[in-house]
């Protein structure tokens, strides 16, 4: 199985963060008191991008499960819902046969969220730009995901493999400003692996594409039209009626607000005995807009690496994981000029200016012990999101967010019953800078920064407030591979001044079958 | 290592980010020959990034040269200058700054200030609340006598320019010496002394629907008034949604004449989002004589149906240019002699109106209302929350 957090983005750190802050999509992945995920975690090659590496293990497992969860609470970011409900199904397998191995997962999840507004994108923070609306309402999310991989022996020392990861998400909001959003993530990863004895070397070619389109609409009649905000970074941008050209939601000749990114790169892996290491370099090209009307372009480069050491002891396996990543995105705002030739108007791109330079970095260290009765995990993580925003010359603004997190997990098996507890803590800081070049008289005033409904303060506080969280759960083996599980979590934050509440909770149940 | 990474990621300066795309725009001011001896120093020129609506100002050196250092973009230059007691305007758009430095010449022109000015333009419509939908059949504008003597409205003409909207394709380019009036020329009736307008007095001209709209749409206005003038012609504009029969209070001699209809519309099309409006009087001949002359009514380029009346700029008493506040693709239609700037209408169907500012100092000194008139709508006009005729 290709884990979401082994993708070539900085998502690992944010998944950790998501778990700690109990965003709805994270609760479904509770710690494994079970065999399927343990089988995956004990093969370090499953953490990387090389599908051919799945044959470094020999144990086959499969699982299918249904689950439902709900949550709420006022300790949330501007784009999160007051409360939510979710249900879904998933199935996964890893199978090793004589000459080849294969793995795959399929999942579907539907989430209903209430009192939600803010970002209209499905993964706020994934793109360096954002668009927001401000009328809380009900939002529906659907998420389909398919991951498949294959590893084939070409001889005694060579394997080839490949993986495809496909995810489709859609969202709909039914209150003005109503909108629908469609997101597609796809990656194709052909791979090769050479192995001799306990040495294995691998290489992967990476191609990915992600797209997201937001289509807004107003149906009802009100005294004034709803407003929207297009964020060019650190909440500097355009706040106006949603049909205004600055929000890019209602542009003539463009269908909705489209984001399209193509990524490509290389990844290399090596393992020797108990050691495993990999490194990947991925470049990307993002455009916002379509056809002749592209408002922003953003090239990016991402470097990611991990190092794993497995140390078996009597009755248990110990694993040390070190992971680091860095991504740089430069965002350029294009200069679009409408030119009329022979009575036909065309929009042409006549230049571009830097509007944002973004650096994302993360590092985390984890120790894991998988034993017969006890599993234990401890992790430390750090991540940074630093943006320099240049909305209007000669103003330059900087915003750097740093977060530190500590996670613990303890799981105990009592025959057919497993119980686990995972406390965690997170703290952060937000630092801002401003520079204005001298000698330039700006008649139009300083750039606009959104602070509607205290959004700016809420975002800063959510990014930096100290919080503790506890997740707990249990799993009961019902016999013949059937199992049932329940889990709950609670987060409490401290020292809040702007966010309405200091608690966030969630609870879920699942029913599954391991085979 | 982390400290080094942090420093590298967060230590950017203005020149690091803007530097690669900054270029120089050098502007040379020039005056008409008859004013060649005047000083060009100390004139404030504004350069506006059309897509961003960010604007920068600088003052000219004594030789009339200004140097701006700007990021890449599409720019417009505007100025309204006073040299001694003389006023000058200039505007130039479509300046693409990209890849290299650029030099531009800005030609100052002496605008004409008429006695009658546009005081208010309400064209954006309103909501039909409590019913659903939008309403725009209640457009009007108000004229004001800005002079110290009585002026007669008789034979005054008005019209709107091609293209109807500021975001439409402008086939005329810059440097025109006429204003292309499209669709229709309206004219006040009278024998020359029928409709006096005293100093500081106003006259309301109803473009659509001289009835009491507030009975059905409370956010609209009551345009049924015996003092108001009306654009109504059941022969040429047959659309009764926009041109219902005038209310019972409207005087028959207050109905404007259609001098010439050059388009196919069945309702007079004053843009709801971004119109232009010009007032003009002919010189040396009547408007009827003018339009009969060859070359004064021409086909609109690229349009096989509509024609325009080419009214000389010198005949224009007043004009105003409205830009659509929702768009970044607005183009100027009026030249700097008539209107060097533009006023934004933020949104349609909000009940908002565009009002000319009052010159409180001059008004206090003169004893009657005098409105600001620099032939630059950017300075002269502002947007109000609701129509002045709204109760």
Interface residues (C-beta under 8 A of the other chain):
Chain A: X221 X222 X223 X224 X225 X240 X241 X243 X244 X245 X246 X250 X326 X335 X336 X337 X338 X340 X343 X345 X350 X351 X352 X353 X354 X357 X359 X361 X363 X382 X384 X386 X388 X390 X392 X393 X394 X396 X398 X400 X431 X433 X435 X436 X437 X440 X441 X442 X443 X444
Chain B: X2 X5 X6 X8 X9 X10 X12 X13 X14 X15 X17 X18 X20 X21 X22 X46 X48 X51 X52 X53 X54 X55 X56 X57 X58 X69 X70 X71 X72 X73 X74 X94 X96 X97 X98 X99 X127 X128 X129 X131 X132 X133 X169 X170 X171 X301 X302 X325 X326 X327 X328 X329 X331 X346 X347 X350
